[in-house]
């Protein structure tokens, strides 16, 4: 029988921490979760959920505009930002209560406050100490801001979700998930948008053809691109801001948003007191069982900086609980995870990029198609879809699938199952398509080209 207050003490009440605590409690462990802000963490409170609600809101204006090509007579519409924020806040609060109820039903004790590790098996919250046989760090990550003069004048994604007024002009600094997603949100809700990114292409790490395509699509939607450009500083000018670029250009805008990545929330946790290693970025290195350099302390989710996605954090939390409390050792599996960027259009992928496939397999067959989707035929919108499959050259096993299209995230989920099952190009060819649809293109791709590591 444990001599500690808890069998498991979880620091962080986000997706990974809540899943781990519920599963561990289901195995009979006595569990506590400490959260200093709100239960639900990044995804529910200031990430995936509110961001996607705002994405939905931003699409209605485009839909109204497109509807004219289908015969609708639409009067001039207007959007009330404050109403959207109120509705979003109500839904987020509802989900927070759901998380509270889930923990309560599982018998997990939720503690409000910032937790720090003060001893080998000791955690302190609000000046109260608790002991635990195992400690799980699931504190997530926080938006990073460039170190430039005037950086304090920039807002982050967390700030945008609480803003009471939409900016007429906004410059978004960055070229990753968050930058692409908020560019579409702001543009759809009526703002003039600039994207400033130091790279030549957006979405580093994605397939190169995908990166080129999404950049072209965003530019076609009148988002002003300033690629291969650095930022020098930000200054206030009356009620506006000046963003100074390395090229010498000065953008005058109503808001400057930093979307240049996130850093793990590992500072001031007391990890150094118990010998838990942290890398230069602040991430906690762990093994495949999510164990840190301290035997009884584990970490899951964005604080480990492995693959920073909500389903990954949930999977890691469950694998940890199964291993430590369920007697079923499970390594976290990071292979074949589908990805989606809720830009407009969306980007989704599963498996290897063409470049990765060539590096690993040497020679692959690439099938791709770029075409105008049916709904653009009458709307008149300048819109192009990209669908792409990458197959191993000899066995034709599908190594990667990529799509840039409206609702791409919905499509890639089914494709991910096929790749997890080891599907080949012949399996795709033998499957009948749903016609007419964008998704059917995955089973009608015929023309291939060879690609090798030398060519890529």
Secondary structure, 3 states (H helix, E strand, C coil): CCCCCEEEEEECCCHHHHHHHHHHHHCCCCEEEEECCCCCHHHHHHCHHHHHHHHHHHHHHHHHHHHHHHCCCCCCCCCCHHHHHHHHHHHHHHHHHHHHHHHHHHCCEEEECCEEEEECCEEEECCEEEEEEEEEECCCEEECCCCCECHHHCECHHHHCCCCCCCCEEEEECCCHHHHHHHHHHHHCCCEEEEECCCCCCCCCCCHHHHHHHHHHHHHCCCEEECCCCEEEEEEECCEEEEEECCCCEEEECEEEECCCEEECCCCCCHHHHCCCCCCCCCCCCCCCCECCCCCEEECHHHHCCCCCHHHHHHHHHHHHHHHCCCCCCCCCCCCCCEEECCCCEEEEEECCHHHHHHHHCEEEEEEEEECCCHHHHHCCCCCEEEEEEEECCCCEEEEEEEEECCHHHHHHHHHHHHHCCCEHHHHHCCCCCCCCCHHHHHCCCCEEEEECCCC
